[in-house]
């Protein structure tokens, strides 16, 4: 019996796209990734070849019957349109987070994938880091009193990456995965255009009415860093637990998960839980954006 192979194409060759090309060309031995075969890549820029991978046109990628799946690594702003094209062409899709920059579009595309019987997979490597896996173990079974997750990073071009609640959805994903469903109680954003500085502050409540705060702060020269302060009835956690280095790269772990879905090796329960989490985070990102963009309330 010949094992099933899925022809793939990588769309967009930024940092993630190049990592995708590398991992597709060097799959982990005897892992689900061995069922993926890189056909080529699509880019607006002209490269010719990258290593052994050849550049093909978007039209070819969409039309070619030997290409079954697309890895979308373009800038955030164009995810929605690119996902739609490949789903319409009957291909499976892996896309880097955030899936889209609007909740409505995300729900529509998910429905479209389901109608067409295609896998729509959103990369969330932030859940695959050893640091996060240890944190999740540490938090498990504890009663939250209050908590803060504070992210700092370099400046992003919002025209390409979208509103910070979407571009920073990895942080929101952590909070939902650690503490369950959340409700936004308020959200504000401070921008200093001249300094290229932005700080978004979001207040949530857990289903037990406990407060959680998410701060997403970006400015020139800011180190990429996450700080936590989670207080439980048993005490506070202010530093990340020690974590070993993983022998398997994050994009490779994600690629293996996508391949498992294509091979039908992921349970219905897991798929449903993941769908809920992804769409819930996008719904919340939109609520946060609406709060932040409301005209300032004027108190007389």
Residue pairs with C-beta under 8 A, 6 or more apart in sequence:
3 34
3 35
4 35
4 263
5 35
5 36
5 37
6 35
6 36
6 37
6 68
6 69
6 92
6 259
6 262
7 37
7 39
7 64
7 66
7 67
7 68
7 69
8 24
8 36
8 37
8 38
8 39
8 67
8 68
8 69
8 70
8 71
9 38
9 39
9 40
9 41
9 42
9 56
9 61
9 67
9 69
9 70
9 71
10 17
10 20
10 21
10 24
10 38
10 40
10 41
10 42
10 53
10 70
10 71
10 73
11 17
11 41
11 42
11 43
11 58
11 61
11 70
11 71
11 72
11 73
11 74
11 82
11 86
12 42
12 43
12 72
12 73
12 74
12 75
13 21
13 41
13 43
13 45
13 47
13 50
13 73
14 73
14 74
14 75
16 73
16 96
16 123
16 251
17 41
17 43
17 71
17 73
17 74
18 50
19 249
19 251
20 71
20 73
20 251
20 255
21 38
21 41
21 50
21 51
21 53
22 51
23 33
23 249
23 251
23 252
23 255
24 33
24 36
24 37
24 38
24 53
24 71
24 255
25 38
25 51
25 52
25 53
27 33
27 34
27 36
27 255
28 34
28 248
28 252
28 256
31 256
31 259
32 256
32 257
32 259
32 260
32 262
32 263
32 265
33 252
33 255
33 256
33 259
35 259
35 262
35 263
36 69
36 255
36 259
36 262
38 53
39 56
39 61
39 64
39 66
39 67
40 53
40 54
40 55
40 56
40 60
40 61
41 47
41 50
41 53
41 54
41 55
41 56
42 55
42 56
42 57
42 58
42 61
43 55
46 55
47 55
48 54
48 55
49 55
56 64
58 85
61 67
61 70
61 86
62 85
62 86
62 89
62 91
63 89
67 91
68 91
68 92
68 262
69 91
69 92
69 93
69 94
69 119
69 258
69 262
70 82
70 86
70 91
70 92
70 93
70 94
71 94
71 95
72 79
72 82
72 83
72 86
72 93
72 94
72 95
72 96
73 96
74 82
75 160
75 161
76 98
76 101
76 160
76 161
76 162
76 166
76 167
77 101
77 159
77 160
77 161
77 162
79 95
79 96
79 98
79 99
79 100
79 101
80 99
80 100
80 101
80 102
80 105
80 109
82 95
83 93
83 95
83 99
83 100
83 109
83 120
84 109
84 112
86 93
87 93
87 109
87 112
87 113
87 116
87 118
87 120
88 112
90 116
90 118
91 118
92 118
92 119
92 120
92 121
92 262
93 113
93 118
93 119
93 120
93 121
94 121
94 122
94 123
94 254
94 255
94 258
95 120
95 121
95 122
95 123
96 122
96 123
97 122
97 123
97 124
97 169
97 170
97 173
98 162
98 166
98 167
98 169
98 282
98 285
99 106
99 109
99 120
99 122
99 278
99 282
100 106
100 109
100 282
101 162
101 163
101 166
102 282
102 286
103 279
103 282
103 283
103 285
103 286
106 278
106 279
106 282
107 279
109 120
110 120
110 275
110 279
113 119
113 120
119 258
119 261
119 262
121 257
121 258
121 261
122 278
123 251
123 254
124 170
124 173
124 254
124 278
125 250
125 251
125 253
125 254
126 132
126 170
126 171
126 173
126 174
127 173
127 174
127 177
128 250
128 253
128 254
129 243
129 246
129 250
130 243
130 244
130 245
130 246
131 240
131 241
131 243
132 174
133 243
134 240
134 241
134 242
134 243
135 178
135 228
135 240
135 241
136 177
136 178
137 241
138 237
138 241
139 178
139 179
139 230
139 232
139 237
142 232
142 233
142 234
143 232
143 233
143 234
144 179
144 206
144 208
144 210
144 212
144 230
144 231
144 232
145 210
145 231
145 232
145 233
146 210
146 211
146 212
146 231
147 179
147 210
147 211
147 212
147 213
147 228
147 229
147 230
147 231
148 212
148 213
148 214
148 215
148 227
148 228
148 229
148 230
149 171
149 174
149 175
149 212
149 213
149 214
149 215
149 226
149 227
149 228
150 214
150 215
150 217
150 226
150 227
150 228
150 229
151 168
151 171
151 214
151 215
151 216
151 217
151 225
151 226
151 227
152 217
152 218
152 219
152 222
152 223
152 224
152 225
152 227
153 217
153 218
153 222
153 223
153 224
153 225
154 218
154 219
154 220
154 221
154 222
154 224
155 196
155 198
155 218
155 219
155 220
156 164
156 167
156 218
158 164
158 167
161 167
163 285
163 289
163 292
164 189
164 198
164 200
164 216
164 218
165 172
165 187
165 200
165 202
165 216
165 284
165 285
165 286
165 288
165 289
165 292
166 282
166 285
166 289
168 200
168 216
169 281
169 282
169 285
171 214
171 216
171 226
172 214
172 281
172 284
172 285
173 277
173 281
175 182
175 204
175 212
175 214
176 182
176 277
176 280
176 281
176 284
177 277
179 206
179 210
179 212
180 206
180 207
181 206
181 207
181 280
182 204
182 205
182 206
182 207
182 212
182 284
183 204
183 205
184 202
184 203
184 204
184 284
184 287
184 288
184 291
185 203
185 204
185 205
185 211
186 202
186 203
186 291
187 200
187 201
187 202
187 203
187 287
187 288
187 291
187 292
188 200
188 201
188 291
188 292
189 198
189 199
189 200
189 201
189 292
190 197
190 198
190 199
190 200
190 201
191 197
191 198
192 198
195 219
195 220
196 219
196 220
197 218
197 219
197 220
198 216
198 217
198 218
198 219
199 215
199 216
199 217
199 218
200 214
200 215
200 216
200 217
200 288
200 292
201 213
201 214
201 215
202 213
202 214
202 215
202 216
202 288
202 291
203 211
203 212
203 213
204 211
204 212
204 213
204 214
205 211
205 212
206 212
226 240
228 237
228 238
228 239
228 240
229 236
229 237
229 238
230 236
230 237
231 237
246 253
248 256
257 266
260 266
261 271
